[in-house]
């Protein structure tokens, strides 16, 4: 079975943790313990978030005033290499020595006319109190939005259109490799002349763009593009819930995409909603299962005994007791 696992931010940095290399390595080690059994039984592709990491690089760059801050596409490429290295090393320590691992820098095309560019919504970097957020917004011309009782910087999050490295990913899987790719939603790129023909040429120049693509949507596009049999989004919640945070909250066990469409208002736009949307898109386009659940439940999600399973196998919604 070909499995795509998208690691949420908690797999790399728990909320409120200091963004040290040691903390990130320890969290990757925990995630790798869950991924190793999957890699031994199935073809495995690992995607991951990068919001805190790319935000930290932007802050570090802002502190050095001799040159302009590097654009987000370059920072995204840097985080793909850094996080890929950690996953390769920690996961590689748990699988046989002759099991190859490969991190692939992954470019993903976006539409320059995507409405996300006029409404930044993707949180990156650490959390701030209101006073600090207001000061940084004024100093750096950054956008901030509430995140619970705090604030985080937000940037445009356009929808992914095309993954350029699908052929390379397929080839690596055929060679038996564990592939780490599409990190942080991929490196956001676009064609400078959007009206040019589909083929490359002097009027069709690929360029980076200042954005961060949603990791869940990008991972879903990846899963569809490589004909994955299962798409798992591992996060800090053990399932998707209705009435979240209320006494009557219920964990969804299984849901048809059509039923989830009717519950869209139940899910937070900046956290669970993209996962629900990505799961529904994958289930509809592939006919296979997607799952949303806890990092420590990855193997159970593959058997359908944990998390929220999204598929077209049965209508309606069932809940976990």
Secondary structure, 3 states (H helix, E strand, C coil): CEEEEEECHHHCCCCCCCCCHHHHHHHHHHHHHHHHHHHHHCEEEEEECCHHHHHHHHHHHHHCCCCCCCCHHHHHHHHHHHHHHHHHHHHHCCCCCCCCEEEECCEEEECCCCHHHHCCCEEEEEEECHHHHHHHHHHHCCEEEEECCEEEEEECCCCEEEECCHHHHHHHHHCCCEEEECHHHCEEEEECCCCCCCCCECCECEEECCCCCCHHHHHHHHHHHCCCCEEEEEECCCCCEECCCCCCCEEEEEECHHHHHCCHHHCCCCCHHHHHHHHHHHHHHHCCEEEEEEHHHHHHHHHCCCCEEECCCCCCEEECC
